[in-house]
Every structure is written in structure tokens, then in C-alpha cells.
Amino acid sequence: MTDDERQIQAAIEGELRLLEPAVRADDARVSALLDPEFFEFGASGRRWDRTTILEATGAVPDGPELPVVVTEMAGTVLAQGVVHLTYHADHGDRRVRRSSLWRRHPEAGWRLYFHQGTPTPMPTKE
């Protein structure tokens, strides 16, 4: 495996962990994956930062947690220690195109620096 492939794999692993309900419910685990300067433009159009995302992810859902189905995950190394990921995330009847920037910290490892979600139509079933 090349260094670029290892960097992309590390970012993908972090991204997928952030989508796990057990991780999202644990502020310490989410916090360990977020860059101190983290911010997001959510699919709702809202701007999130580290504090507001921790408040949202730690909230107990009203009903059973639906799994997030990830497809078309791809990554590109933009610079040493900076990876851009793109993918689709289907959650129930909602599809969102997602884009994330991960950066590696010497002591803390890979952390999510920026995230954006854009709603898109669900694919039609044939």
C-alpha cells in the first residue's frame, strides 16, 4: 500500500466511525475525531462548529436509529496529511452527497477539519 493509499484509508476509517450510532452518542469519541477548528455546512444549510455538533451528536434519538448506507466513497490526497473524501450517504428515504476534509495532527492523528452535506434525490428503483 502506498503512503497516499494509507492516508486515504485512515480518513475513510475516521469518516465511517463518525457515522456509527455508538460513536455519535459518545462525546469523547466524537471529540477525538474532530479537529479543534472543525466546521460544517450541513445538509440543512446550517453552519455547525465543534460545540454545536457535539450537542447534536450526543442527543438521544426519538426512535430507533436507522443505519447510514455509504456508497461511492472516494478519497484524494490534497497534500501530505490532508485528505478529501466524497461519498453518498443514504439515511432512510434521504440521500446526501457528502464532502469531508481530514487532516493529520502529529500527536492526535487524523481529525475531521471540514464537512459539507448537500441533499440529492434518491436514485430511482428499476
CNS distance restraints for C-alpha pairs under 8 A (distance, minus, plus):
assign (resid   1 and name CA) (resid   5 and name CA) 6.04 0.50 0.50
assign (resid   1 and name CA) (resid   6 and name CA) 6.58 0.50 0.50
assign (resid   2 and name CA) (resid   6 and name CA) 6.27 0.50 0.50
assign (resid   3 and name CA) (resid   7 and name CA) 6.23 0.50 0.50
assign (resid   4 and name CA) (resid   8 and name CA) 6.21 0.50 0.50
assign (resid   4 and name CA) (resid  77 and name CA) 6.21 0.50 0.50
assign (resid   5 and name CA) (resid   9 and name CA) 6.03 0.50 0.50
assign (resid   6 and name CA) (resid  10 and name CA) 6.15 0.50 0.50
assign (resid   7 and name CA) (resid  11 and name CA) 6.38 0.50 0.50
assign (resid   7 and name CA) (resid  77 and name CA) 7.28 0.50 0.50
assign (resid   7 and name CA) (resid  81 and name CA) 7.08 0.50 0.50
assign (resid   7 and name CA) (resid  83 and name CA) 6.99 0.50 0.50
assign (resid   8 and name CA) (resid  12 and name CA) 6.18 0.50 0.50
assign (resid   8 and name CA) (resid  75 and name CA) 5.64 0.50 0.50
assign (resid   8 and name CA) (resid  76 and name CA) 6.72 0.50 0.50
assign (resid   8 and name CA) (resid  77 and name CA) 6.78 0.50 0.50
assign (resid   8 and name CA) (resid  83 and name CA) 6.22 0.50 0.50
assign (resid   8 and name CA) (resid  85 and name CA) 7.97 0.50 0.50
assign (resid   9 and name CA) (resid  13 and name CA) 6.12 0.50 0.50
assign (resid  10 and name CA) (resid  14 and name CA) 6.34 0.50 0.50
assign (resid  10 and name CA) (resid 110 and name CA) 7.01 0.50 0.50
assign (resid  11 and name CA) (resid  15 and name CA) 6.14 0.50 0.50
assign (resid  11 and name CA) (resid  83 and name CA) 6.74 0.50 0.50
assign (resid  11 and name CA) (resid  85 and name CA) 7.61 0.50 0.50
assign (resid  11 and name CA) (resid 102 and name CA) 6.11 0.50 0.50
assign (resid  11 and name CA) (resid 110 and name CA) 6.61 0.50 0.50
assign (resid  11 and name CA) (resid 111 and name CA) 7.93 0.50 0.50
assign (resid  12 and name CA) (resid  16 and name CA) 6.11 0.50 0.50
assign (resid  12 and name CA) (resid  73 and name CA) 7.99 0.50 0.50
assign (resid  12 and name CA) (resid  75 and name CA) 7.77 0.50 0.50
assign (resid  12 and name CA) (resid  85 and name CA) 7.39 0.50 0.50
assign (resid  13 and name CA) (resid  17 and name CA) 6.19 0.50 0.50
assign (resid  14 and name CA) (resid  18 and name CA) 6.36 0.50 0.50
assign (resid  14 and name CA) (resid  33 and name CA) 6.80 0.50 0.50
assign (resid  14 and name CA) (resid 110 and name CA) 7.29 0.50 0.50
assign (resid  14 and name CA) (resid 111 and name CA) 7.48 0.50 0.50
assign (resid  14 and name CA) (resid 112 and name CA) 7.87 0.50 0.50
assign (resid  15 and name CA) (resid  19 and name CA) 6.71 0.50 0.50
assign (resid  15 and name CA) (resid 112 and name CA) 7.83 0.50 0.50
assign (resid  16 and name CA) (resid  20 and name CA) 6.76 0.50 0.50
assign (resid  17 and name CA) (resid  23 and name CA) 6.54 0.50 0.50
assign (resid  18 and name CA) (resid  23 and name CA) 6.19 0.50 0.50
assign (resid  18 and name CA) (resid  24 and name CA) 6.17 0.50 0.50
assign (resid  18 and name CA) (resid  30 and name CA) 6.69 0.50 0.50
assign (resid  18 and name CA) (resid  33 and name CA) 7.59 0.50 0.50
assign (resid  19 and name CA) (resid  23 and name CA) 7.44 0.50 0.50
assign (resid  19 and name CA) (resid  24 and name CA) 6.90 0.50 0.50
assign (resid  19 and name CA) (resid  68 and name CA) 6.84 0.50 0.50
assign (resid  20 and name CA) (resid  24 and name CA) 6.21 0.50 0.50
assign (resid  21 and name CA) (resid  25 and name CA) 6.14 0.50 0.50
assign (resid  21 and name CA) (resid  65 and name CA) 7.20 0.50 0.50
assign (resid  22 and name CA) (resid  26 and name CA) 6.69 0.50 0.50
assign (resid  23 and name CA) (resid  27 and name CA) 7.88 0.50 0.50
assign (resid  23 and name CA) (resid  29 and name CA) 5.82 0.50 0.50
assign (resid  23 and name CA) (resid  30 and name CA) 6.29 0.50 0.50
assign (resid  24 and name CA) (resid  29 and name CA) 7.50 0.50 0.50
assign (resid  24 and name CA) (resid  30 and name CA) 6.06 0.50 0.50
assign (resid  24 and name CA) (resid  57 and name CA) 5.08 0.50 0.50
assign (resid  24 and name CA) (resid  58 and name CA) 6.25 0.50 0.50
assign (resid  25 and name CA) (resid  57 and name CA) 5.92 0.50 0.50
assign (resid  25 and name CA) (resid  58 and name CA) 4.58 0.50 0.50
assign (resid  25 and name CA) (resid  59 and name CA) 6.91 0.50 0.50
assign (resid  25 and name CA) (resid  60 and name CA) 7.24 0.50 0.50
assign (resid  26 and name CA) (resid  30 and name CA) 6.32 0.50 0.50
assign (resid  26 and name CA) (resid  57 and name CA) 7.91 0.50 0.50
assign (resid  26 and name CA) (resid  58 and name CA) 6.17 0.50 0.50
assign (resid  27 and name CA) (resid  31 and name CA) 5.81 0.50 0.50
assign (resid  27 and name CA) (resid  54 and name CA) 6.14 0.50 0.50
assign (resid  27 and name CA) (resid  57 and name CA) 7.53 0.50 0.50
assign (resid  27 and name CA) (resid  58 and name CA) 6.01 0.50 0.50
assign (resid  28 and name CA) (resid  32 and name CA) 6.13 0.50 0.50
assign (resid  29 and name CA) (resid  33 and name CA) 6.72 0.50 0.50
assign (resid  30 and name CA) (resid  34 and name CA) 6.48 0.50 0.50
assign (resid  30 and name CA) (resid  54 and name CA) 7.19 0.50 0.50
assign (resid  31 and name CA) (resid  35 and name CA) 7.99 0.50 0.50
assign (resid  31 and name CA) (resid  50 and name CA) 7.92 0.50 0.50
assign (resid  31 and name CA) (resid  54 and name CA) 7.32 0.50 0.50
assign (resid  32 and name CA) (resid 108 and name CA) 7.85 0.50 0.50
assign (resid  32 and name CA) (resid 111 and name CA) 7.43 0.50 0.50
assign (resid  33 and name CA) (resid 110 and name CA) 7.01 0.50 0.50
assign (resid  33 and name CA) (resid 111 and name CA) 4.76 0.50 0.50
assign (resid  33 and name CA) (resid 112 and name CA) 6.08 0.50 0.50
assign (resid  34 and name CA) (resid  38 and name CA) 6.07 0.50 0.50
assign (resid  34 and name CA) (resid  50 and name CA) 7.15 0.50 0.50
assign (resid  34 and name CA) (resid 111 and name CA) 4.96 0.50 0.50
assign (resid  34 and name CA) (resid 112 and name CA) 4.80 0.50 0.50
assign (resid  34 and name CA) (resid 113 and name CA) 6.58 0.50 0.50
assign (resid  35 and name CA) (resid 103 and name CA) 7.88 0.50 0.50
assign (resid  35 and name CA) (resid 111 and name CA) 4.95 0.50 0.50
assign (resid  35 and name CA) (resid 112 and name CA) 5.35 0.50 0.50
assign (resid  35 and name CA) (resid 113 and name CA) 5.04 0.50 0.50
assign (resid  36 and name CA) (resid  50 and name CA) 7.12 0.50 0.50
assign (resid  36 and name CA) (resid 113 and name CA) 7.82 0.50 0.50
assign (resid  37 and name CA) (resid  49 and name CA) 7.86 0.50 0.50
assign (resid  37 and name CA) (resid  50 and name CA) 7.31 0.50 0.50
assign (resid  37 and name CA) (resid 113 and name CA) 6.39 0.50 0.50
assign (resid  38 and name CA) (resid  49 and name CA) 5.87 0.50 0.50
assign (resid  38 and name CA) (resid  50 and name CA) 5.58 0.50 0.50
assign (resid  38 and name CA) (resid 112 and name CA) 6.56 0.50 0.50
assign (resid  38 and name CA) (resid 113 and name CA) 4.51 0.50 0.50
assign (resid  38 and name CA) (resid 114 and name CA) 5.66 0.50 0.50
assign (resid  39 and name CA) (resid  47 and name CA) 7.15 0.50 0.50
assign (resid  39 and name CA) (resid  48 and name CA) 5.50 0.50 0.50
assign (resid  39 and name CA) (resid  49 and name CA) 4.34 0.50 0.50
assign (resid  39 and name CA) (resid  50 and name CA) 6.42 0.50 0.50
assign (resid  39 and name CA) (resid 113 and name CA) 6.67 0.50 0.50
assign (resid  39 and name CA) (resid 114 and name CA) 5.27 0.50 0.50
assign (resid  39 and name CA) (resid 115 and name CA) 6.72 0.50 0.50
assign (resid  40 and name CA) (resid  47 and name CA) 5.65 0.50 0.50
assign (resid  40 and name CA) (resid  48 and name CA) 4.95 0.50 0.50
assign (resid  40 and name CA) (resid  49 and name CA) 6.36 0.50 0.50
assign (resid  40 and name CA) (resid 114 and name CA) 5.57 0.50 0.50
assign (resid  40 and name CA) (resid 115 and name CA) 4.61 0.50 0.50
assign (resid  40 and name CA) (resid 116 and name CA) 5.51 0.50 0.50
assign (resid  41 and name CA) (resid  45 and name CA) 5.99 0.50 0.50
assign (resid  41 and name CA) (resid  46 and name CA) 5.78 0.50 0.50
assign (resid  41 and name CA) (resid  47 and name CA) 4.68 0.50 0.50
assign (resid  41 and name CA) (resid  48 and name CA) 6.33 0.50 0.50
assign (resid  41 and name CA) (resid 115 and name CA) 6.47 0.50 0.50
assign (resid  41 and name CA) (resid 116 and name CA) 4.74 0.50 0.50
assign (resid  41 and name CA) (resid 117 and name CA) 6.49 0.50 0.50
assign (resid  42 and name CA) (resid  46 and name CA) 5.36 0.50 0.50
assign (resid  42 and name CA) (resid  47 and name CA) 6.31 0.50 0.50
assign (resid  42 and name CA) (resid  48 and name CA) 7.09 0.50 0.50
assign (resid  42 and name CA) (resid 115 and name CA) 7.62 0.50 0.50
assign (resid  42 and name CA) (resid 116 and name CA) 5.57 0.50 0.50
assign (resid  42 and name CA) (resid 117 and name CA) 5.00 0.50 0.50
assign (resid  42 and name CA) (resid 118 and name CA) 7.30 0.50 0.50
assign (resid  43 and name CA) (resid  96 and name CA) 6.95 0.50 0.50
assign (resid  43 and name CA) (resid 116 and name CA) 7.11 0.50 0.50
assign (resid  43 and name CA) (resid 117 and name CA) 4.37 0.50 0.50
assign (resid  43 and name CA) (resid 118 and name CA) 4.86 0.50 0.50
assign (resid  43 and name CA) (resid 119 and name CA) 5.71 0.50 0.50
assign (resid  48 and name CA) (resid  52 and name CA) 5.79 0.50 0.50
assign (resid  48 and name CA) (resid  53 and name CA) 5.96 0.50 0.50
assign (resid  49 and name CA) (resid  53 and name CA) 5.98 0.50 0.50
assign (resid  50 and name CA) (resid  54 and name CA) 6.21 0.50 0.50
assign (resid  51 and name CA) (resid  55 and name CA) 6.42 0.50 0.50
assign (resid  52 and name CA) (resid  56 and name CA) 6.29 0.50 0.50
assign (resid  53 and name CA) (resid  57 and name CA) 5.98 0.50 0.50
assign (resid  54 and name CA) (resid  58 and name CA) 5.94 0.50 0.50
assign (resid  55 and name CA) (resid  59 and name CA) 6.48 0.50 0.50
assign (resid  61 and name CA) (resid  65 and name CA) 6.84 0.50 0.50
assign (resid  66 and name CA) (resid  91 and name CA) 6.59 0.50 0.50
assign (resid  66 and name CA) (resid  92 and name CA) 6.50 0.50 0.50
assign (resid  67 and name CA) (resid  91 and name CA) 6.42 0.50 0.50
assign (resid  67 and name CA) (resid  92 and name CA) 7.75 0.50 0.50
assign (resid  68 and name CA) (resid  89 and name CA) 6.15 0.50 0.50
assign (resid  68 and name CA) (resid  90 and name CA) 5.62 0.50 0.50
assign (resid  68 and name CA) (resid  91 and name CA) 4.82 0.50 0.50
assign (resid  68 and name CA) (resid  92 and name CA) 7.74 0.50 0.50
assign (resid  69 and name CA) (resid  89 and name CA) 5.57 0.50 0.50
assign (resid  69 and name CA) (resid  90 and name CA) 5.01 0.50 0.50
assign (resid  69 and name CA) (resid  91 and name CA) 6.49 0.50 0.50
assign (resid  70 and name CA) (resid  87 and name CA) 6.76 0.50 0.50
assign (resid  70 and name CA) (resid  88 and name CA) 5.68 0.50 0.50
assign (resid  70 and name CA) (resid  89 and name CA) 4.69 0.50 0.50
assign (resid  70 and name CA) (resid  90 and name CA) 6.49 0.50 0.50
assign (resid  71 and name CA) (resid  87 and name CA) 5.95 0.50 0.50
assign (resid  71 and name CA) (resid  88 and name CA) 5.24 0.50 0.50
assign (resid  71 and name CA) (resid  89 and name CA) 6.61 0.50 0.50
assign (resid  72 and name CA) (resid  86 and name CA) 7.57 0.50 0.50
assign (resid  72 and name CA) (resid  87 and name CA) 5.05 0.50 0.50
assign (resid  72 and name CA) (resid  88 and name CA) 6.18 0.50 0.50
assign (resid  73 and name CA) (resid  85 and name CA) 6.96 0.50 0.50
assign (resid  73 and name CA) (resid  86 and name CA) 5.71 0.50 0.50
assign (resid  73 and name CA) (resid  87 and name CA) 4.32 0.50 0.50
assign (resid  73 and name CA) (resid  88 and name CA) 7.15 0.50 0.50
assign (resid  74 and name CA) (resid  85 and name CA) 5.64 0.50 0.50
assign (resid  74 and name CA) (resid  86 and name CA) 5.44 0.50 0.50
assign (resid  74 and name CA) (resid  87 and name CA) 6.45 0.50 0.50
assign (resid  75 and name CA) (resid  83 and name CA) 6.60 0.50 0.50
assign (resid  75 and name CA) (resid  84 and name CA) 5.52 0.50 0.50
assign (resid  75 and name CA) (resid  85 and name CA) 4.37 0.50 0.50
assign (resid  75 and name CA) (resid  86 and name CA) 6.49 0.50 0.50
assign (resid  76 and name CA) (resid  83 and name CA) 5.64 0.50 0.50
assign (resid  76 and name CA) (resid  84 and name CA) 5.28 0.50 0.50
assign (resid  76 and name CA) (resid  85 and name CA) 6.62 0.50 0.50
assign (resid  77 and name CA) (resid  81 and name CA) 7.65 0.50 0.50
assign (resid  77 and name CA) (resid  82 and name CA) 5.95 0.50 0.50
assign (resid  77 and name CA) (resid  83 and name CA) 4.49 0.50 0.50
assign (resid  77 and name CA) (resid  84 and name CA) 6.38 0.50 0.50
assign (resid  78 and name CA) (resid  82 and name CA) 5.59 0.50 0.50
assign (resid  78 and name CA) (resid  83 and name CA) 5.70 0.50 0.50
assign (resid  78 and name CA) (resid  84 and name CA) 6.72 0.50 0.50
assign (resid  79 and name CA) (resid  83 and name CA) 7.30 0.50 0.50
assign (resid  81 and name CA) (resid 102 and name CA) 7.92 0.50 0.50
assign (resid  81 and name CA) (resid 103 and name CA) 5.35 0.50 0.50
assign (resid  81 and name CA) (resid 104 and name CA) 4.89 0.50 0.50
assign (resid  81 and name CA) (resid 105 and name CA) 7.87 0.50 0.50
assign (resid  82 and name CA) (resid 101 and name CA) 6.93 0.50 0.50
assign (resid  82 and name CA) (resid 102 and name CA) 5.65 0.50 0.50
assign (resid  82 and name CA) (resid 103 and name CA) 4.46 0.50 0.50
assign (resid  82 and name CA) (resid 104 and name CA) 6.60 0.50 0.50
assign (resid  83 and name CA) (resid 101 and name CA) 5.70 0.50 0.50
assign (resid  83 and name CA) (resid 102 and name CA) 5.14 0.50 0.50
assign (resid  83 and name CA) (resid 103 and name CA) 6.44 0.50 0.50
assign (resid  84 and name CA) (resid  99 and name CA) 7.14 0.50 0.50
assign (resid  84 and name CA) (resid 100 and name CA) 5.67 0.50 0.50
assign (resid  84 and name CA) (resid 101 and name CA) 4.63 0.50 0.50
assign (resid  84 and name CA) (resid 102 and name CA) 6.46 0.50 0.50
assign (resid  85 and name CA) (resid  98 and name CA) 7.98 0.50 0.50
assign (resid  85 and name CA) (resid  99 and name CA) 5.60 0.50 0.50
assign (resid  85 and name CA) (resid 100 and name CA) 5.09 0.50 0.50
assign (resid  85 and name CA) (resid 101 and name CA) 6.44 0.50 0.50
assign (resid  85 and name CA) (resid 102 and name CA) 7.94 0.50 0.50
assign (resid  86 and name CA) (resid  97 and name CA) 7.40 0.50 0.50
assign (resid  86 and name CA) (resid  98 and name CA) 5.56 0.50 0.50
assign (resid  86 and name CA) (resid  99 and name CA) 4.51 0.50 0.50
assign (resid  86 and name CA) (resid 100 and name CA) 6.53 0.50 0.50
assign (resid  87 and name CA) (resid  97 and name CA) 5.92 0.50 0.50
assign (resid  87 and name CA) (resid  98 and name CA) 5.34 0.50 0.50
assign (resid  87 and name CA) (resid  99 and name CA) 6.76 0.50 0.50
assign (resid  88 and name CA) (resid  95 and name CA) 6.78 0.50 0.50
assign (resid  88 and name CA) (resid  96 and name CA) 5.72 0.50 0.50
assign (resid  88 and name CA) (resid  97 and name CA) 4.55 0.50 0.50
assign (resid  88 and name CA) (resid  98 and name CA) 5.91 0.50 0.50
assign (resid  89 and name CA) (resid  95 and name CA) 5.69 0.50 0.50
assign (resid  89 and name CA) (resid  96 and name CA) 5.30 0.50 0.50
assign (resid  89 and name CA) (resid  97 and name CA) 6.42 0.50 0.50
assign (resid  89 and name CA) (resid  98 and name CA) 6.99 0.50 0.50
assign (resid  90 and name CA) (resid  94 and name CA) 5.65 0.50 0.50
assign (resid  90 and name CA) (resid  95 and name CA) 4.39 0.50 0.50
assign (resid  90 and name CA) (resid  96 and name CA) 6.48 0.50 0.50
assign (resid  91 and name CA) (resid  95 and name CA) 6.42 0.50 0.50
assign (resid  93 and name CA) (resid 122 and name CA) 7.24 0.50 0.50
assign (resid  94 and name CA) (resid 119 and name CA) 7.59 0.50 0.50
assign (resid  94 and name CA) (resid 120 and name CA) 7.98 0.50 0.50
assign (resid  94 and name CA) (resid 121 and name CA) 7.66 0.50 0.50
assign (resid  94 and name CA) (resid 122 and name CA) 6.66 0.50 0.50
assign (resid  95 and name CA) (resid 119 and name CA) 5.97 0.50 0.50
assign (resid  95 and name CA) (resid 120 and name CA) 5.62 0.50 0.50
assign (resid  95 and name CA) (resid 121 and name CA) 6.29 0.50 0.50
assign (resid  95 and name CA) (resid 122 and name CA) 5.54 0.50 0.50
assign (resid  96 and name CA) (resid 117 and name CA) 5.90 0.50 0.50
assign (resid  96 and name CA) (resid 118 and name CA) 5.32 0.50 0.50
assign (resid  96 and name CA) (resid 119 and name CA) 4.27 0.50 0.50
assign (resid  96 and name CA) (resid 120 and name CA) 5.50 0.50 0.50
assign (resid  97 and name CA) (resid 117 and name CA) 5.70 0.50 0.50
assign (resid  97 and name CA) (resid 118 and name CA) 5.16 0.50 0.50
assign (resid  97 and name CA) (resid 119 and name CA) 6.21 0.50 0.50
assign (resid  97 and name CA) (resid 120 and name CA) 6.51 0.50 0.50
assign (resid  98 and name CA) (resid 115 and name CA) 7.26 0.50 0.50
assign (resid  98 and name CA) (resid 116 and name CA) 5.72 0.50 0.50
assign (resid  98 and name CA) (resid 117 and name CA) 4.58 0.50 0.50
assign (resid  98 and name CA) (resid 118 and name CA) 6.46 0.50 0.50
assign (resid  99 and name CA) (resid 115 and name CA) 5.66 0.50 0.50
assign (resid  99 and name CA) (resid 116 and name CA) 5.25 0.50 0.50
assign (resid  99 and name CA) (resid 117 and name CA) 6.58 0.50 0.50
assign (resid 100 and name CA) (resid 112 and name CA) 7.12 0.50 0.50
assign (resid 100 and name CA) (resid 113 and name CA) 7.57 0.50 0.50
assign (resid 100 and name CA) (resid 114 and name CA) 5.55 0.50 0.50
assign (resid 100 and name CA) (resid 115 and name CA) 4.34 0.50 0.50
assign (resid 100 and name CA) (resid 116 and name CA) 6.49 0.50 0.50
assign (resid 101 and name CA) (resid 112 and name CA) 6.12 0.50 0.50
assign (resid 101 and name CA) (resid 113 and name CA) 5.55 0.50 0.50
assign (resid 101 and name CA) (resid 114 and name CA) 5.03 0.50 0.50
assign (resid 101 and name CA) (resid 115 and name CA) 6.44 0.50 0.50
assign (resid 102 and name CA) (resid 110 and name CA) 6.42 0.50 0.50
assign (resid 102 and name CA) (resid 111 and name CA) 5.52 0.50 0.50
assign (resid 102 and name CA) (resid 112 and name CA) 4.50 0.50 0.50
assign (resid 102 and name CA) (resid 113 and name CA) 5.41 0.50 0.50
assign (resid 102 and name CA) (resid 114 and name CA) 7.14 0.50 0.50
assign (resid 103 and name CA) (resid 110 and name CA) 5.59 0.50 0.50
assign (resid 103 and name CA) (resid 111 and name CA) 5.61 0.50 0.50
assign (resid 103 and name CA) (resid 112 and name CA) 6.54 0.50 0.50
assign (resid 103 and name CA) (resid 113 and name CA) 6.42 0.50 0.50
assign (resid 104 and name CA) (resid 108 and name CA) 7.52 0.50 0.50
assign (resid 104 and name CA) (resid 109 and name CA) 5.09 0.50 0.50
assign (resid 104 and name CA) (resid 110 and name CA) 4.23 0.50 0.50
assign (resid 104 and name CA) (resid 111 and name CA) 6.21 0.50 0.50
assign (resid 105 and name CA) (resid 109 and name CA) 4.86 0.50 0.50
assign (resid 105 and name CA) (resid 110 and name CA) 6.19 0.50 0.50
assign (resid 105 and name CA) (resid 111 and name CA) 7.36 0.50 0.50
